[in-house]
Amino acid sequence: MTQRDLAERANITLTYISKLESAGTAPGIDLVERLANALETDVVALLPPKPDAAVTEAELKHLLDATVKKAGPETLLMLQMFLVRLADSPSAKR
């Protein structure tokens, strides 16, 4: 698939696709789903690999705060749904 094909399928600009491929920008969580659909894969396949080191609670809080400050309505809704499911999961109750 060409960059142009991906841009058309995900309904984003060719310039933005180019920036994504060169690591000049990172997609918001709302765009990751559109990219996954355009690439006919799931969102997990587009996420970075699991980090080797354990993340501290303070680092997670900082990351969440930074994400919420920059997030638009779609991203906030997706984040809310994710956090609700995570909080309700059996693994969260250990």
ChimeraX commands (.cxc) that place a marker at each C-alpha (Angstrom):
marker #1 position 0.00,0.00,0.00 radius 0.5
marker #1 position 1.33,3.43,-0.85 radius 0.5
marker #1 position 1.29,6.41,1.48 radius 0.5
marker #1 position -1.33,7.95,-0.79 radius 0.5
marker #1 position -3.54,4.85,-0.49 radius 0.5
marker #1 position -3.26,4.88,3.29 radius 0.5
marker #1 position -4.00,8.61,3.46 radius 0.5
marker #1 position -7.13,8.14,1.37 radius 0.5
marker #1 position -8.33,5.10,3.31 radius 0.5
marker #1 position -7.74,6.77,6.70 radius 0.5
marker #1 position -9.06,10.14,5.48 radius 0.5
marker #1 position -5.91,12.07,6.44 radius 0.5
marker #1 position -3.38,14.03,4.43 radius 0.5
marker #1 position -0.45,12.52,2.59 radius 0.5
marker #1 position 1.82,14.96,4.41 radius 0.5
marker #1 position 0.65,13.61,7.76 radius 0.5
marker #1 position 1.30,10.01,6.67 radius 0.5
marker #1 position 4.81,11.03,5.66 radius 0.5
marker #1 position 5.39,12.62,9.07 radius 0.5
marker #1 position 4.13,9.45,10.80 radius 0.5
marker #1 position 6.51,7.24,8.82 radius 0.5
marker #1 position 9.49,9.47,9.55 radius 0.5
marker #1 position 8.60,9.69,13.27 radius 0.5
marker #1 position 8.02,13.43,12.85 radius 0.5
marker #1 position 4.73,13.12,14.67 radius 0.5
marker #1 position 2.69,10.53,16.56 radius 0.5
marker #1 position -1.01,9.86,16.01 radius 0.5
marker #1 position -3.58,10.55,18.67 radius 0.5
marker #1 position -5.46,7.55,19.97 radius 0.5
marker #1 position -8.49,8.49,17.86 radius 0.5
marker #1 position -6.40,8.31,14.69 radius 0.5
marker #1 position -4.81,4.96,15.58 radius 0.5
marker #1 position -8.15,3.22,15.11 radius 0.5
marker #1 position -8.66,4.80,11.68 radius 0.5
marker #1 position -5.14,3.78,10.65 radius 0.5
marker #1 position -5.73,0.23,11.88 radius 0.5
marker #1 position -8.97,0.02,9.90 radius 0.5
marker #1 position -7.28,1.42,6.79 radius 0.5
marker #1 position -4.47,-1.13,7.15 radius 0.5
marker #1 position -6.97,-3.93,7.87 radius 0.5
marker #1 position -5.36,-4.78,11.19 radius 0.5
marker #1 position -6.18,-4.24,14.85 radius 0.5
marker #1 position -5.09,-1.32,17.02 radius 0.5
marker #1 position -2.75,-3.48,19.11 radius 0.5
marker #1 position -0.62,-4.19,16.03 radius 0.5
marker #1 position 0.09,-0.45,15.72 radius 0.5
marker #1 position 1.03,0.16,19.34 radius 0.5
marker #1 position 4.68,0.25,20.41 radius 0.5
marker #1 position 6.11,-2.88,22.00 radius 0.5
marker #1 position 5.79,-3.38,25.73 radius 0.5
marker #1 position 8.58,-1.52,27.56 radius 0.5
marker #1 position 11.24,-3.58,29.31 radius 0.5
marker #1 position 11.32,-1.60,32.54 radius 0.5
marker #1 position 8.44,-1.28,34.97 radius 0.5
marker #1 position 6.68,2.08,34.88 radius 0.5
marker #1 position 6.14,3.85,38.17 radius 0.5
marker #1 position 2.78,5.15,39.28 radius 0.5
marker #1 position 4.13,8.71,39.12 radius 0.5
marker #1 position 5.23,8.22,35.49 radius 0.5
marker #1 position 1.80,6.87,34.57 radius 0.5
marker #1 position 0.04,9.79,36.24 radius 0.5
marker #1 position 2.30,12.23,34.38 radius 0.5
marker #1 position 1.61,10.51,31.05 radius 0.5
marker #1 position -2.14,10.45,31.69 radius 0.5
marker #1 position -2.18,14.14,32.68 radius 0.5
marker #1 position -0.22,15.11,29.56 radius 0.5
marker #1 position -2.54,13.05,27.35 radius 0.5
marker #1 position -5.71,14.52,28.85 radius 0.5
marker #1 position -4.43,18.09,28.45 radius 0.5
marker #1 position -3.85,17.60,24.70 radius 0.5
marker #1 position -6.83,15.35,23.99 radius 0.5
marker #1 position -9.84,16.25,21.92 radius 0.5
marker #1 position -13.37,14.99,22.64 radius 0.5
marker #1 position -12.96,11.73,20.67 radius 0.5
marker #1 position -9.73,10.88,22.45 radius 0.5
marker #1 position -11.22,11.65,25.85 radius 0.5
marker #1 position -14.21,9.41,25.12 radius 0.5
marker #1 position -11.98,6.54,24.01 radius 0.5
marker #1 position -9.74,7.01,27.03 radius 0.5
marker #1 position -12.75,6.99,29.32 radius 0.5
marker #1 position -14.06,3.76,27.80 radius 0.5
marker #1 position -10.63,2.15,28.09 radius 0.5
marker #1 position -10.19,3.17,31.73 radius 0.5
marker #1 position -13.69,2.01,32.69 radius 0.5
marker #1 position -13.04,-1.41,31.13 radius 0.5
marker #1 position -9.62,-1.61,32.72 radius 0.5
marker #1 position -10.98,-0.71,36.16 radius 0.5
marker #1 position -13.68,-3.39,35.80 radius 0.5
marker #1 position -11.30,-6.11,34.60 radius 0.5
marker #1 position -10.46,-9.03,36.91 radius 0.5
marker #1 position -6.73,-8.25,36.66 radius 0.5
marker #1 position -7.31,-4.75,38.07 radius 0.5
marker #1 position -8.73,-6.21,41.26 radius 0.5
marker #1 position -5.59,-8.12,42.27 radius 0.5
marker link #1:1,2 radius 0.2
marker link #1:2,3 radius 0.2
marker link #1:3,4 radius 0.2
marker link #1:4,5 radius 0.2
marker link #1:5,6 radius 0.2
marker link #1:6,7 radius 0.2
marker link #1:7,8 radius 0.2
marker link #1:8,9 radius 0.2
marker link #1:9,10 radius 0.2
marker link #1:10,11 radius 0.2
marker link #1:11,12 radius 0.2
marker link #1:12,13 radius 0.2
marker link #1:13,14 radius 0.2
marker link #1:14,15 radius 0.2
marker link #1:15,16 radius 0.2
marker link #1:16,17 radius 0.2
marker link #1:17,18 radius 0.2
marker link #1:18,19 radius 0.2
marker link #1:19,20 radius 0.2
marker link #1:20,21 radius 0.2
marker link #1:21,22 radius 0.2
marker link #1:22,23 radius 0.2
marker link #1:23,24 radius 0.2
marker link #1:24,25 radius 0.2
marker link #1:25,26 radius 0.2
marker link #1:26,27 radius 0.2
marker link #1:27,28 radius 0.2
marker link #1:28,29 radius 0.2
marker link #1:29,30 radius 0.2
marker link #1:30,31 radius 0.2
marker link #1:31,32 radius 0.2
marker link #1:32,33 radius 0.2
marker link #1:33,34 radius 0.2
marker link #1:34,35 radius 0.2
marker link #1:35,36 radius 0.2
marker link #1:36,37 radius 0.2
marker link #1:37,38 radius 0.2
marker link #1:38,39 radius 0.2
marker link #1:39,40 radius 0.2
marker link #1:40,41 radius 0.2
marker link #1:41,42 radius 0.2
marker link #1:42,43 radius 0.2
marker link #1:43,44 radius 0.2
marker link #1:44,45 radius 0.2
marker link #1:45,46 radius 0.2
marker link #1:46,47 radius 0.2
marker link #1:47,48 radius 0.2
marker link #1:48,49 radius 0.2
marker link #1:49,50 radius 0.2
marker link #1:50,51 radius 0.2
marker link #1:51,52 radius 0.2
marker link #1:52,53 radius 0.2
marker link #1:53,54 radius 0.2
marker link #1:54,55 radius 0.2
marker link #1:55,56 radius 0.2
marker link #1:56,57 radius 0.2
marker link #1:57,58 radius 0.2
marker link #1:58,59 radius 0.2
marker link #1:59,60 radius 0.2
marker link #1:60,61 radius 0.2
marker link #1:61,62 radius 0.2
marker link #1:62,63 radius 0.2
marker link #1:63,64 radius 0.2
marker link #1:64,65 radius 0.2
marker link #1:65,66 radius 0.2
marker link #1:66,67 radius 0.2
marker link #1:67,68 radius 0.2
marker link #1:68,69 radius 0.2
marker link #1:69,70 radius 0.2
marker link #1:70,71 radius 0.2
marker link #1:71,72 radius 0.2
marker link #1:72,73 radius 0.2
marker link #1:73,74 radius 0.2
marker link #1:74,75 radius 0.2
marker link #1:75,76 radius 0.2
marker link #1:76,77 radius 0.2
marker link #1:77,78 radius 0.2
marker link #1:78,79 radius 0.2
marker link #1:79,80 radius 0.2
marker link #1:80,81 radius 0.2
marker link #1:81,82 radius 0.2
marker link #1:82,83 radius 0.2
marker link #1:83,84 radius 0.2
marker link #1:84,85 radius 0.2
marker link #1:85,86 radius 0.2
marker link #1:86,87 radius 0.2
marker link #1:87,88 radius 0.2
marker link #1:88,89 radius 0.2
marker link #1:89,90 radius 0.2
marker link #1:90,91 radius 0.2
marker link #1:91,92 radius 0.2
marker link #1:92,93 radius 0.2
marker link #1:93,94 radius 0.2
view
